[in-house]
Amino acid sequence: MEQHNVLIYILLAIIVTNAIRVLPMVFIKGPIRNRFVRSFLYYVPYVTLAVMTFPDMLLASPTLLPGLIALLAGIVAAWFRLGLFPVAAICCVVTYLLTL
């Protein structure tokens, strides 16, 4: 691949990434009052985190079983309203112990 094409691709990636962040600030001047949009924006970080971590949670160990048991342990820990860090730590410890 030519050096010129690589620079164009990098520049295009920079423009697209920044446009996604800047355009909402340009077009939305006041506070968002729509309940649906507000609830949607509230859950976006959680959904993004779940989509990025869920496949790796199940496939982190050599077999699927420790990942599934760690997932269940994480669901139980979250049910008891533990925070994100304790739930992640519990899942990591369960996976580690089951793969020994």
C-alpha positions as CSV (number, residue, x, y, z in Angstrom):
1,M,0.0,0.0,0.0
2,E,1.3,3.4,-0.9
3,Q,2.2,5.9,1.8
4,H,-0.2,8.5,0.3
5,N,-3.2,6.2,0.7
6,V,-2.4,5.4,4.3
7,L,-2.3,9.1,5.2
8,I,-5.7,9.6,3.4
9,Y,-7.2,6.7,5.4
10,I,-5.8,8.0,8.7
11,L,-7.1,11.6,7.9
12,L,-10.5,10.1,7.0
13,A,-10.6,8.2,10.3
14,I,-9.8,11.3,12.3
15,I,-12.5,13.3,10.5
16,V,-15.2,10.6,11.1
17,T,-14.2,10.1,14.7
18,N,-14.3,13.8,15.5
19,A,-17.5,14.4,13.6
20,I,-19.3,11.9,15.7
21,R,-18.2,13.8,18.8
22,V,-18.6,17.3,17.6
23,L,-21.8,17.3,15.6
24,P,-24.1,16.6,18.5
25,M,-22.6,19.5,20.4
26,V,-23.2,21.7,17.3
27,F,-26.8,20.8,16.7
28,I,-28.1,20.3,20.2
29,K,-27.9,23.7,22.0
30,G,-30.2,23.3,25.0
31,P,-30.9,20.5,27.5
32,I,-32.5,17.3,26.1
33,R,-36.1,17.1,27.4
34,N,-37.3,14.0,25.5
35,R,-37.6,11.1,28.0
36,F,-36.9,8.5,25.4
37,V,-33.7,10.1,24.1
38,R,-32.5,10.8,27.7
39,S,-33.1,7.2,28.7
40,F,-31.4,6.0,25.5
41,L,-28.3,8.2,26.2
42,Y,-28.2,7.0,29.8
43,Y,-27.8,3.4,28.8
44,V,-25.4,3.8,25.9
45,P,-22.2,3.5,28.0
46,Y,-23.5,0.3,29.7
47,V,-24.5,-1.3,26.4
48,T,-21.2,-0.4,24.8
49,L,-19.3,-1.9,27.7
50,A,-21.3,-5.1,27.6
51,V,-20.9,-5.5,23.9
52,M,-17.2,-5.1,24.1
53,T,-16.6,-7.4,27.1
54,F,-19.2,-10.1,26.8
55,P,-17.5,-12.2,24.0
56,D,-14.2,-12.0,25.8
57,M,-15.7,-12.9,29.1
58,L,-16.9,-16.2,27.7
59,L,-13.8,-17.0,25.6
60,A,-11.1,-15.9,28.1
61,S,-10.5,-19.4,29.4
62,P,-9.5,-22.5,27.4
63,T,-13.0,-23.9,27.7
64,L,-16.4,-22.3,27.7
65,L,-17.6,-23.5,31.1
66,P,-15.4,-21.2,33.4
67,G,-16.6,-18.2,31.4
68,L,-20.3,-19.2,31.8
69,I,-19.9,-19.8,35.5
70,A,-18.1,-16.5,35.9
71,L,-20.9,-14.8,33.9
72,L,-23.5,-16.3,36.3
73,A,-21.4,-15.2,39.3
74,G,-21.3,-11.7,37.8
75,I,-25.0,-11.6,37.3
76,V,-25.6,-12.7,40.9
77,A,-23.1,-10.1,42.2
78,A,-24.8,-7.4,40.1
79,W,-28.2,-8.6,41.4
80,F,-27.0,-7.8,44.9
81,R,-26.1,-4.3,43.7
82,L,-22.4,-4.5,43.8
83,G,-20.5,-2.0,41.8
84,L,-18.8,-2.5,38.5
85,F,-15.3,-3.1,39.9
86,P,-16.4,-5.7,42.5
87,V,-18.4,-7.6,39.8
88,A,-15.5,-7.6,37.4
89,A,-13.1,-8.7,40.2
90,I,-15.5,-11.6,41.1
91,C,-15.8,-12.7,37.5
92,C,-12.0,-12.6,37.1
93,V,-11.4,-14.6,40.3
94,V,-14.0,-17.2,39.5
95,T,-12.5,-17.7,36.0
96,Y,-9.0,-17.9,37.4
97,L,-9.9,-20.4,40.0
98,L,-11.9,-22.6,37.6
99,T,-9.0,-22.7,35.1
100,L,-6.4,-23.8,37.6
